[in-house]
Amino acid sequence: MGISLWIACAGVVFFTIRNIRFGRPLGWIGELLAVVIGALILGSIATALDFGGWNELDWRAALFVLFGSFAISGLLRLCFSPRLRDSA
């Protein structure tokens, strides 16, 4: 159940950031993979910090994964923005 919560948080982050146009890459598959893999890593870190677990739903783990996934996607858009490559 915990892993499904982490993937659900990744889905919320992905569908939210796809609606933000600034720095959006053309392909969406790479962005989806980055968010899902980041959510799984952050969920594992949350489990190590005793915020829930693999089979346990916990709101602290959900917030940790949600905000961490937003940070990961923001950093990816900042680093790999097509607008920044065109201006250089």
Long-range contacts (C-beta under 8 A, 24 or more apart in sequence): 1-55, 1-56, 1-57, 2-43, 2-47, 2-52, 2-53, 2-54, 2-55, 2-56, 2-57, 2-58, 2-61, 3-40, 3-43, 3-54, 5-43, 5-52, 5-57, 5-58, 5-61, 5-62, 5-65, 6-39, 6-40, 6-42, 6-43, 6-61, 6-62, 6-65, 7-36, 7-39, 7-40, 9-39, 9-62, 9-65, 9-66, 9-69, 10-35, 10-36, 10-38, 10-39, 10-40, 10-65, 10-69, 12-66, 13-39, 13-66, 13-69, 13-70, 13-73, 14-73, 16-70, 17-70, 17-73, 17-77, 22-77, 22-81, 23-77, 23-78, 23-80, 23-81, 23-82, 23-83, 23-84, 24-77, 25-77, 25-80, 25-81, 25-82, 26-82, 31-73, 31-76, 34-72, 34-73, 34-76, 35-69, 35-72, 35-73, 38-68, 38-69, 38-72, 38-73, 39-65, 39-68, 39-69, 42-68, 42-69
